[in-house]
Amino acid sequence: MGNLYKYSIAGLLVILIGAFSLSMYYYNRMAMSQENAGYAHTGDAEILHRISLIINNSDNLYWQRFKNGAMDAALENQVAIEFHGIEDAEDVSSAGRQMRIAVASQKDGVIVNTLDEASYEADVAHLVENGVLVMTTGVEGGKNSYFVGTNAFEFGQRAAQLVIRAAGENARVAVILDGTTDEIVGFSKVIQQYAESSIEVIKKTDGHLIGAVDVIQSILTDYPEVNAIFCMTPEDTLAAA
């Protein structure tokens, strides 16, 4: 009877902890949703332009920082930004809907992280045809739009140089990709310049911390010679650390 009581109490504690964790999770999701619908305010200053910022994969730390930078710049330049965060990186239809809404609500401009040109081409063209300025990041949005992005080849080269500097010219590297990127040509090119260095394994993660931890553990177990891990995302870097 005493053991049954103990097990009952333990089970109740597990349920309470689980319920509390779930409630905190959904509270944070609701708070984020409310934040996603908000604006960068300009205070008492006159608003010169109104812009929609549309971000797919909005939970990603990189894009969260991108958003924060855009909001800060808006405050400095008397611009009102309406932020629309879309969790799913591949939810092109929601991004397209927000781009159409930007036309209907007479926004001056749209900033969107187009993840491939073809999927966004029609919506970007619709914005341009209606006199809305478009700036894309991620990949170029096509004709008559502006683009701010990263040179993936140079990014890889710089990263590899840092790896060699940290691990030495006999670096044994594991590469962690986020499941959406295969392009590590620049990284590989630099590593190949050092005869004693090599890429031992390339792994992909699903973008979730727990999954990334499992991938890191498998590398440490199966590839004991690895002395450097290169991660493509902040989330995977956190898991590796």
Steps between C-alpha positions, in 0.01 A plus 500: 500500500788732588666442162172561319466833680854599404443407137173693497669812635787463253256458213305807610819706514592391147155599374518838677847573364390399150188715522704797624753456218225482240326806641825699490564383145157609376523826696826578322346406164206734566734778606704451184184504288394828657847639440490382138192712441662814639680800365822692538375829639653833408377685807389855434702529179324517167480164324670530163443147369297191589659162438398135544774266623409141406724229642471126443673272751441780752596289805854469366748704706656650187167638378405618849816709504428617146158617617649682801746681274221606266293629791792702637568651158130586463504700823806693385355581157137587580370183339207293630562128458221245524656162577349172381681192629429166331636201690521252213790572265311338212166674556519703181122547480487694830788720388325563169176588678680759714663645189158541337365657819788748488371618161141524624606697808711735287836431656796690356727199506543134590802317639476122459746214546438316175646153541489423129426726205241292313256458791479875565525626144129569439446674834811716461383595150158592642665734750716665234207541260309685772781739577616338824877495548631150570818396678578130523755320710593134479495486120439763236133574445522561129457797269448849647553392862790583730713231663710489814655161573804292577759366259482132600836416342683776685314415821629142476855615432503730802357227720763249387778749567373540856489121542861464384608784726333334801571129436827528309604377157409141594135582562260207493166670442139395544249721316145546630245622245148611588315284251438783252856563380739280304736777387838476674718539189695795639558319828619181328732691265695654788520175702639319193791746488642339814630148436459390862144636532179333395123505533429177685121504494207718392178471698161668472267605779131588507557839663389386848738510794432145622553354153821699460632370834443143378693574180788653695511199733512259206795693354693492827433126533562388141775746400737538797764654270282810445658807659276770350128531434366758252130584544293693247242633749502661849271221627744226399789701643319513834444124488867437421613721785 
